[in-house]
Amino acid sequence: MALDYTVIGERLKKARTDKNMTQEKLAEKIDVSVAFLSRVERGSSHINLKRLTQICEILGVTEGYILNGASSNSKNYLTAEFNDILSNVSSDKQKLIYKIAKVISEEE
C-alpha cells in the first residue's frame, strides 16, 4: 500500500494544532524551514523517517498513528478522518457516502 502524504500531512497538522503549537515553533524545534513544514502538512513534500520521529516525539504521537491513522494497538484505520468528513457534509451526502462504502465493502 502506497503512503498517502496528504493524509499524513493532515494528521501531522492536527497533532500540531492539538498541542497549540505553531508551524514556526515546530519548524524551529526540528531545524527545518516553515515553508518545508507547510508543504509536508499539505502533502506536497515528503518527510523522512528521522524527521517524522522527531516530530512525533515533540507532539506526543506515535509514528503508527501518523502513518496509518491508528496507534499500534488500534484497528480503526481512518476512523477519525471519516468522522470528520461525515460531520461536515449534508445528510444527503452522508447517505450517498454510506451507500458507496456499503457497495465497496460487499465486493469480493
C-alpha positions as CSV (number, residue, x, y, z in Angstrom):
1,M,0.0,0.0,0.0
2,A,1.4,3.4,-1.0
3,L,1.7,6.1,1.5
4,D,-0.8,9.0,1.2
5,Y,1.2,12.0,2.0
6,T,-1.8,14.3,2.1
7,V,-3.4,12.2,4.9
8,I,-0.1,12.0,6.7
9,G,0.3,15.8,6.4
10,E,-3.3,16.3,7.8
11,R,-2.5,14.1,10.7
12,L,0.7,16.0,11.5
13,K,-1.1,19.3,11.3
14,K,-3.9,18.0,13.6
15,A,-1.3,16.7,16.1
16,R,0.5,20.1,16.0
17,T,-2.6,22.1,16.4
18,D,-3.9,19.8,19.2
19,K,-0.7,20.8,21.0
20,N,-1.4,24.5,20.3
21,M,2.0,24.7,18.5
22,T,2.6,27.0,15.5
23,Q,4.4,25.8,12.4
24,E,7.1,28.3,13.2
25,K,7.8,26.8,16.6
26,L,7.7,23.2,15.3
27,A,10.0,24.1,12.4
28,E,12.4,25.7,14.8
29,K,12.5,22.6,17.0
30,I,13.3,20.2,14.2
31,D,15.5,22.7,12.3
32,V,13.6,23.0,9.0
33,S,12.0,25.9,7.3
34,V,8.4,26.9,7.9
35,A,7.8,26.6,4.1
36,F,9.0,23.0,4.2
37,L,6.8,22.1,7.2
38,S,3.9,23.8,5.5
39,R,4.5,21.7,2.3
40,V,4.7,18.5,4.4
41,E,1.4,19.3,6.1
42,R,-0.2,19.9,2.7
43,G,1.2,16.6,1.4
44,S,3.2,18.2,-1.3
45,S,6.6,17.3,0.2
46,H,7.6,14.0,1.7
47,I,9.2,13.6,5.1
48,N,11.9,11.2,6.0
49,L,11.7,8.8,9.0
50,K,14.2,10.7,11.0
51,R,12.2,13.9,10.8
52,L,8.9,12.1,11.3
53,T,10.3,10.5,14.5
54,Q,11.5,13.9,15.8
55,I,8.0,15.5,15.1
56,C,6.2,12.5,16.8
57,E,8.3,12.8,19.9
58,I,7.7,16.6,20.1
59,L,4.0,16.2,19.5
60,G,3.5,13.1,21.7
61,V,2.0,10.9,19.0
62,T,3.2,7.6,17.5
63,E,4.6,7.1,14.1
64,G,2.0,4.5,13.6
65,Y,-0.8,7.0,14.1
66,I,0.7,9.4,11.7
67,L,1.4,6.8,9.0
68,N,-1.8,4.7,9.3
69,G,-4.2,6.6,11.4
70,A,-4.1,4.2,14.3
71,S,-1.9,3.5,17.2
72,S,0.0,0.2,17.1
73,N,-2.8,-1.5,19.1
74,S,-5.8,0.0,17.2
75,K,-7.8,-1.4,14.3
76,N,-9.6,1.8,13.4
77,Y,-7.7,2.9,10.3
78,L,-9.0,6.3,9.1
79,T,-12.0,6.3,11.5
80,A,-11.3,9.9,12.7
81,E,-10.9,11.1,9.1
82,F,-14.2,9.6,8.1
83,N,-15.9,11.1,11.1
84,D,-14.6,14.5,10.2
85,I,-15.8,14.2,6.6
86,L,-19.2,13.0,7.6
87,S,-19.7,15.7,10.2
88,N,-19.0,18.4,7.6
89,V,-21.4,17.2,4.8
90,S,-25.2,17.3,4.5
91,S,-27.3,14.3,5.5
92,D,-27.9,13.6,1.8
93,K,-24.2,13.3,1.1
94,Q,-23.8,11.2,4.2
95,K,-26.3,8.7,2.8
96,L,-24.5,8.7,-0.6
97,I,-21.1,8.1,1.1
98,Y,-22.7,5.3,3.2
99,K,-24.2,3.6,0.1
100,I,-20.9,3.8,-1.8
101,A,-19.0,2.4,1.2
102,K,-21.5,-0.4,1.6
103,V,-21.2,-1.4,-2.1
104,I,-17.4,-1.4,-1.9
105,S,-17.3,-3.3,1.4
106,E,-19.5,-6.1,0.0
107,E,-17.4,-6.6,-3.1
108,E,-15.3,-9.7,-3.2
